């Protein structure tokens, strides 16, 4: 609905449960797709520093668009529901809430940065399953209590339980698929750390110049060709590195939603009673601003001091790298609009229910299978476990959405 001001215009606020569910479903599609684009570019050889810088710019542009279109429709609004621009001028009164929003942005930025490296080591499906499950178990539980038990506890925590079961199945999928890959590569996976890419290729009988398109997905030849092409080399490196990065990313993600919740609803009463709470669009702007600043600062540093043996680059090299830039820019837009829709839905139905978008591995797994052939020519055991994981995620997202309650309009205005 529209919060109407004295001039007949105002900010747009989602209040109905149906509207919140629409926001969450759209958010789920966006947030499940952008990691696939990042993984696609890394597999094609584009440096992750270049991709993340492009992503960061359009991610911030999406936040600015949402703030000005939905948060500043009218020139003035009521004192209870100030517009986006009005609240920007009130930072001397609402700065504690601003700090909560910006802290959430730092968590998201570092989590997303870690995710793009985890994608290379443990794959799209396992990375998304693990980070999403950690986010749900920790973040959703915190949001439930911050929202004054707005959601139905029996339904909500049944969904959380399904996520826990899904991550167990996801771990089993990863273990089974890793065994399948080891069986395909044999001694090659152990030898590749000590030999050149050309020697690795000769071990499986493909030519030095042969491309991935000329070999069958899921075969040893395909895996070697992929390793030769990608930006982050993974053969011969411990899986503990990738899993450690993945768990770190999940912990970062689990913090940003509760912090955003505190920024918009002030459950800890950090601002004065007569000061309006941050509207979702103002909070999202500050959230995205800190996300952008941290991302740019870290990735410019990583250009010159790369992580995990990635090639060294420079800002000049980044500016001249147009290979795949369009996909990186699209990834930023999808993530920005996905986060914005999640928060808009959360303000109406509760942030715990809005965490249903953490079922994004449903979407990411589809892209992993369709684009990358992640489980091509795997064993029947792997396929059975994969199906079980997807079924659990489907049940989990349904339960989390069903747990949503309608936030009182008076509460939104208080």
Secondary structure, DSSP 8 states (H G I E B T S, - for coil): -EEE-TTS-EEE---SHHHHHHHHHHHHHHHHHHHHHHHHHHHTT--HHHHHHHHHHHHHHHHHHHHHHHS-SSS---STT--HHHHHTTHHHHHHHHHHHHHHHHHHHHHHHHHHHHHHHH-HHHHHHHHHHHIIIIIIHHHHHHTTS-S-HHHHHHHHHHHHHHHHHHHHHHHHHHHHHHHHHTTHHHHTTTS-HHHHHHHTT--TT--GGGS-TTSHHHHHHHHHHSSS--TTS-HHHHHHHHHHHHHHHHHHHHHHHHHHH-TT--S-TTS----HHHHHHHHHHHHHHHHHHHHHHHHHS-STT-----HHHHHH--TTHHHHHHHHHHHHHHHHHHHHHHHHH-HHHHGGGGGGHHHHHHHHHHHH-TTTT--HHHHHHHHHHHHHHHHHHHHHHHT-----HHHHH-
